[in-house]
């Protein structure tokens, strides 16, 4: 390693670590926030109230049509019951579903909730 390379390496690492500090602080604040959400995370693309359907988009950009029925439980981000009519395009939700008789997924439970940095890390970035 040359003298120039040996000086640049610690400087580069210092800048990298300084750049990540804000993200570490946010993770510390939100570490337990949202950890009680169960199911798969989606963003609601559209809500069809007439046919009781949600068009959902996963963080991987994969879309899915989700049916709801009279047994579907709807919750806000504090875990309190809400109605299907309270869901809007752009809402972020956690969905527990099962396969229905025509093969389409039917939501058992839909809970509004944010995707925090810690939840993102635990669900999608942590190697197990």
N, C-alpha and C positions, 0 to 999 in steps of 0.2 A: 504494500500500500504506500503510495506516495505521500509526501508531507501535505500536499493540497487536499488529497482525499481524506486523510486522517483529521484534518480541520473541518472539512465540509460535513462529514458524517455526524458529529455531535451537534453542529448547528442545525442541520436538517432535522434531526430527531427532536431537538428542542422546539423548533417551529411546529413540527407535527404534534407534539404533546400540548403545546400552548393552544393550537387550533382545536384540539379535542376537549379541552377543559370545559367549555360551555355545555357540551353534550353530557359530560360526566356529571355536572351539577344538576342538569335536568333529570338525568337518570336517578340521582340520589333523591330528588324531591318526589319523583313519581314512581319510585321503586315498588311500592305496594299499591299504588293507585291502579285500579283496573285489574288487579290480579285475581279478583273473584269472578271475572267474566268467563263463561263457559261457552264452548261451541266454536264454530268457524267464523272468522272475521270477514265482513263484507261492507261495501259501500252500496247503498241503494241507488240504482240507476233510474228506476221508475216504479211507480205504484199503480196497479190497475185495480181499483176498488170494486168495479163491477164483477170482474171474474176472479177476484181474490188472489191476485198474483203479484209477486215482486220480481223485478229483474235486478239481480245482484251482480256486483263485480268484486272479485277477490283481489288481494294485493298483487297477485301474479298476472292480473289483467284478464283472467279467465272469467267468463260470464256464466250465470246460471239462472234459470227460471225456477222460482220457488213458489209453491202453492201454500196458502193458509186456509185453515178451516175453523169451525166453531170451537175446537179443542185447543187451538194454538194460543199460547200464553204470550202476551206482550208486556214488556217491562221497560221502564225508563232507566237512566243510568244510575239511579239510586235503588233500583230493584222494586219500585212501586208499579202496580198495574196501570197500563194505559190501554188505549183502543187501537185497532188496526188503522183507523182514520188519523191517528196521531203521527203515523210514519210518513216521511217526505223523502223525495229524491234528494240525495246528498247526505242523508243521515248515515252514520256509521253504526253498524249493528253486529252482534254476535248471535249466531243462529245454530240451534240444535235441530236437526231434521232427521227424517226417516224416509224411506222409499214408499210411495203410495202405490195403489193398485195399477194405475196406468204407467208406472215406472218413474214418474216425476217425483222429485223430493217434496215432502210436505213438512212445513215448519212445525215443530213441537213447541219450541220456545224461541222468541226473538227479543233480545235485550239491546236497547240503545247503549252505546258506550264508545269512548274514544280509543284510538290505538296509541298508547303511550310508548315512549322510547323503550322502557323496560319490557313491556309486553311484546313489542316488535322484536326485541333482542331474544327474549325467551322462546318465542314461537317460531321465528324464521331464521335467526342467525346463530343460535347456539347449537354446537355439534354435540350429539349424544352418542 
